[in-house]
Each structure stands twice: as C-alpha cells, then as structure tokens.
Amino acid sequence: MTVKMAKTAAATISSDITGKTPPLADELGVICLMDMGNTAAFMKAYPVLPPRQSSYTKKAVWAKRLKVSFEKYYLFKMKHGISSWP
C-alpha cells in the first residue's frame, strides 16, 4: 500500500512540475499478516475502505507460520543487501 501511495505521489508531483495532468489514483488493496501471540490472522481486502469488492480474514496457525517465514525472508534480504528481490 505504501509503495503504491508513494508512486502516485511522485507521479503527481512530476505532473505538476511538467504541467501535465496528474494520473488517476488507483483503489488501494491490502494484504496483511497480523501477529496474535500463538496464532496470527491473514487479511486481504480490496479496496481498503468500504464498500469492499472482496474481503477475506482468517485466524489460523498457518498464518503465524507464514508471518514468521516472511519475517525471516525479509531480514535475510536486508542483511545481504538484496533489496531488488520481491
């Protein structure tokens, strides 16, 4: 979400400087892993603000494993300076 917002802001500033019309902002969606102690929750929603076209929330142990795996991947990526990986 933050990356999309930053790209839209940069494109808007660029269009203001060059005198072009600003781009239309896309609807923002969210994918979130929330830690909840021994478990976690996975949430996906599009768009972020209601009324939503699609929404999914699930509290489960697999979400905790997914969150821990993502955290290990992210820290490895940053430790080794591989910020170009997704």
N, C-alpha and C positions, 0 to 999 in steps of 0.2 A: 504494500500500500504506500509506504513512504517513498519508494523509488518512483512509482507512477506519479505521485504528487510532485516530487522534485523535477521530473522530466516535463510535466505540464507547466510548472512554474518557470523553468528555464526556457521553454518554447514561447511562453507568453512574454517574458522579458525580452527575448530575442526579437519577437514580432513587434514589440513596442519600439525597440531601437531602430529596426529596419523599416518601420512604417507599414508593415503588413498586417493583415487581420489575424487576431490570435486564434489558435486552434481550439476546437471544441474539447471540453474536458470529458473523458470517459467516466462511466459509472465505476466506482471502486468496489472491488470484491475483497473478501478477506479469507485467509486460511490461517487458523490459529491453533497452537497446541498449548493448553493451559495445565500447569502442574498443580496437582491437588493432593500432595502428600504421597500416599502409597499408590495412588492412581493418577489419572490425568483425563483431560477431556479434549476432544478434537472438534473444532467448529469450522464450518465452511458456510459462507453466506454471500449472496450476490443480489443486489448491491448491498453495501454495508447498512445503509439506512432503510427502514421500512417505507413502503411496502416492498418486500423482497420477492424476487422471481424464484429463487431457490435458497434453501436453508437446510443445514444438516448439523446436528450436535449429538455427540456420543461420548459418554463417560465410560472408560474401559481401561484395563491393564495394558492392552496393546498400544494405547495412546501414550502411556508412560514410557514404554519401550521405544516407541517412535521418537518421543521427545528426547530421551537420553541418547539415542543413536544420532539424531540431528545435532545435538549439542557437541558430541564427540567429533563428528564430521566438521562442524563449523570451527571448533577450536584447532583441529589439525590443519585445516585450510589456512587459518590466520597465522598459526605458528610457523608454517612453512612458506608463507607469503604467496599463496596460490589464490589470490582474490578473484582471478578470472574464472574459476570454476563456478558452476551454478550454486 
